[in-house]
Amino acid sequence: MQKRGIQRGRPTGATTFEAAPAQAFGAAVRAVRTEDGIAQETLAHLAGIERSHMGKIERGEHMPTLALVFKIARALGRSAGELMLETEARLPMEWHQPPNDG
């Protein structure tokens, strides 16, 4: 079995970017990582991505794919659900309201 290389950047064809959830997810990852005393470079290695990409995720500059969310959660020793709850708690209030359809 051949080892997969480290993926770079956003997925091909990604055209949308929502800053608030990206920033909330990044803040949640950083909080859990620092709480556990894990270096960013170590977390990136455990998740199988480059450290620079992990930095962009933590700063909210990149929104990871669902697969990467699972990899990051696993690398942190958490479930993806726990990481999403941390993310949701950090979202601005308007993200907790139902959409206004008119």
C-alpha positions in Angstrom: 0.0 0.0 0.0 1.4 3.4 -1.0 1.5 6.1 1.6 -0.6 9.2 0.7 1.2 12.5 0.5 0.3 15.7 2.4 -2.5 17.6 0.7 -2.1 21.3 0.1 -4.7 24.1 0.2 -8.4 24.1 -0.5 -10.0 21.4 -2.6 -10.2 21.8 -6.3 -13.4 23.6 -7.3 -14.0 25.2 -3.9 -15.6 28.5 -4.7 -17.4 29.6 -1.5 -16.0 30.8 1.8 -17.9 31.7 4.9 -15.6 33.6 7.3 -17.6 33.2 10.5 -17.6 29.4 10.7 -14.0 29.2 9.4 -12.9 31.5 12.2 -15.0 29.7 14.8 -13.6 26.4 13.7 -10.1 27.7 13.8 -10.5 29.2 17.2 -12.0 25.9 18.5 -9.0 23.9 17.1 -6.5 26.3 18.6 -8.2 26.3 22.0 -8.3 22.5 22.2 -4.8 22.2 20.9 -3.3 24.7 23.3 -5.4 23.3 26.2 -3.8 19.9 25.5 -0.3 21.3 25.1 0.1 20.2 21.5 2.3 22.2 19.1 0.7 23.3 15.9 3.4 21.5 13.9 2.7 18.3 15.8 -1.1 18.6 15.3 -0.5 19.1 11.5 1.7 16.1 11.4 -0.8 13.9 13.2 -3.6 15.1 10.9 -1.5 14.6 7.8 -1.4 18.1 6.5 1.2 20.8 6.3 1.8 23.1 9.2 1.2 26.2 7.1 -2.2 24.9 6.2 -3.0 24.2 9.8 -2.0 27.8 10.6 -4.4 29.0 8.0 -7.2 26.9 9.4 -6.6 28.1 12.9 -6.6 31.7 11.7 -9.9 31.1 9.9 -8.3 31.8 6.5 -9.2 28.3 5.2 -12.3 26.2 5.7 -11.3 22.5 5.9 -13.2 19.8 4.1 -15.3 17.4 6.1 -12.7 14.7 5.8 -10.1 17.1 7.2 -12.4 18.0 10.1 -12.4 14.3 11.0 -8.6 14.0 10.7 -8.1 17.1 12.9 -10.5 15.8 15.5 -8.9 12.4 15.5 -5.4 14.0 15.9 -6.7 16.0 18.8 -8.2 12.9 20.4 -11.7 14.2 20.1 -14.8 13.3 18.1 -15.8 15.5 15.2 -19.0 16.1 17.1 -17.1 17.5 20.1 -15.1 19.8 17.8 -18.3 21.0 16.1 -19.8 21.8 19.5 -16.8 23.9 20.3 -17.1 25.5 16.9 -20.8 26.2 17.3 -20.2 27.8 20.7 -17.8 30.3 19.1 -20.1 31.3 16.2 -21.6 34.8 16.1 -25.3 35.0 17.3 -26.7 35.4 13.8 -25.5 31.8 13.0 -27.7 30.5 15.8 -30.9 32.1 14.3 -33.1 30.5 11.7 -32.6 32.0 8.2 -34.9 34.9 7.4 -36.7 33.9 4.2 -38.3 37.2 3.5 
